Amino acid sequence: MSDVKQFSRRHVTAEAHFASQQAKEAKVQDWRDTMEQNAIERAQRSPAQQLALLDTRLGKGVGAKKERARLALEIESVTRGKVKKTKKGGKK
């Protein structure tokens, strides 16, 4: 065993520890920026465009069952000229 006392379980020095923390914070910030950009892009799509995107990503009618049902309801309400509110939340 070495007589060198480590700063933490993973890092020998404080510099290594703080460099690791900064790298993690940068990674999280990148993730947040990506999620924000995705939300902006999603808001610009119509329900029909979002449904088409789901079909290309997952396959026609595959996966995202609740999202597809919500989009179908929105498309139907737009074609009828009505705006129905969708129920948020799950079963109680």
C-alpha positions, 0 to 999 in steps of 0.5 A: 500500500502507498503512504500517499493520501488520496483526495477522494476515492477516485482522485489522488489530487484536488486538481484531478477531482475538480477537473473531473467535476468540471467535465461532468458539469460541461457534459450536463450543460451540453445535455440540457442544451440539446434537450432545450433545442429538441423541445424548440424543434418539437414545438414547431412541428404539427401533430401530423409531422410529429406522427410522421417522425415517430413512424420514421424513427420507430417504424409505422405504428410501433411504440409510443402508444400514448403519444400516437393516440394523443397526436391522432386525437389532436389531428382529428380535432383539427380536421373537425375544427374543434380543439379538444383538451387532452387529459393529462396524467394517468389513471387514478 
